[in-house]
Amino acid sequence: MKKVITYGSFDLFHEGHFNLLKRAKALGDMLIVGVTTEQYDVSRGKMNVVDSLMRRIDNVRQSGLADEIIIEDHEGQKIEDLQKYNVDIIVFGSDWIGKFDYLRAYCEVVYLDRTKDVSSTILRHERLGIVKLGIVGTGRIAERFIQEIVFVSGAEAISAYNPRNKSAKDFGERHKLTYFHGEYEKFLESIDAVYIATPHNTHYDYTHKALKMGKHVLCERPMVLTEHEARDLYNTADKNKLVLMEAVKTAYTPGFINLLSIARGGRIGTIYDVEAAFTKLVPYSSRAREYDATVGGSFTELASNSLLPIIKLLGYNYETLEFESFQAKNGTDMYAKAMFKYKNAIATAKTGLGVKSEGQLLVSGTKGYILVRSPWWILKSFEVCYENPEENESFSAPFPGFGLRYEIADFVRNIADPTHQNFKFTHEDSIFMSSVIEKFLKATRQGV
């Protein structure tokens, strides 16, 4: 019996999928179909799969072409399956030509032409529409965002805004955007959603105006610097049935989500301590954005990352919160610590612009600890360590590009499906983070 195998997401099952399975089956006597999990799709950079795994499996089954259906959930499984099932032929679509030639050492590799003018991407666009997105700000983070959005189905960056029209024009032309504007209201008219990557003190006004004009908003961290402003913006978004998200990118990445699952699942026992540090050296200048006398400093610049694991693992109900900091020449903090005391745990968030420290994350429990080495916020791997080092475990996760594609994918998914529960970074997380930053500013700075 000649066995044939093929793999795919089979999202929004369509004519192209059916044709490929039919032609694959004709190559042998038995067809095995591997359906990928959503987690594996995300790990290989495929965002915004619409149908659940069970629905995708059921659609393949209902085609009547698969003799056996298996689940693909990790890198390297194809070789394992070829040997396990004694496969003679493996089939891929023609868009993968050459990529899987290394499998010829195990069986025959065949690439079949795709059905023209039909794909899951096209169907997603037809069913959910394309989110026309504008970018507010044209600096370094905006440059990274424009490179990442191309990996997310269902969204397209079409416009840029900068109050300096020439900067907007240069950015728009460089990235071949349809529009660029120096007037914010005109910029908002042509889009469905905005990504805001501007200085902290401008976030509230830009976000509030966008929400009032019916636009969904993804705003860079920290979204705002006071609890009142955060609550006001989320209330405005809820009233207008709009999506508002804070772009704390690490919260949306597979590695961090896996870390939370392991930590909460009891692998290291009861958690008693969380320590997170994020520092980078920025030379002092009174003109530097990071040292702005009103809203600058290491804590406003970097605390969103350091606070993230504390919030997600220990929650909001701390008993005491104390701050320590060292000031730059103009009174902004060049190094700071926030120290939380919970009923049964402690936590420290450390930030620095003028002082460098090890940028690691350490979660300590009664059975062991989790260590993420510097830079922990670019979470590609971590270790779970025990009393007996021979029992230590290592985990890895994808973090392609700048890591922004995960938060963009969630943003687009939330717009397409208002019922989607965004547990990765909630409104409550964002509001709590703003309240801590506000307390820090009040405790360390006069007149803020």
Buried (B, 14 or more C-beta within 10 A) or exposed (E): EEBBBBBBBBBBBBEBBBBBBEBBBEBBEBBBBBBBBBBBBBBEEBBBBBBEBEBBBBBBEEBEBBEEBBEBBEEEBBEEBBEEBEBBBBBBBEEBEEEBEEBEEBBBBBBBEBBEEBBBEBBBBEEBEBBBBBBBBBBEBBBBBBEBBEBBBBBBBBBBBBBEEEBBBBBBEEBEBBBBBBEBEEBBEEBBBBBBBBBBBBBBEBBBBBBEBEBBBBBBBBBBBBBEBBBBBBEBBEEBEBBBBBBBBBBBBBBBBBBBEBBEEEBBBEBBBBBBBBBBEBEBEEEBBBBBBBBBBBBBBBBBBBBBBBBBBBEBEBEEBEBEBEBBEBBBBBBBBBBBEBEEBBBBBBBBBBBEEEBBBBBBBEEBBBBBBBBBBBBBEBBBBBEEEEEEEEBBBBBBBBBBBBBBBBBBBBBBEEEEEBEBBBBEBBBBBBBBBBBBBEEBBEEB
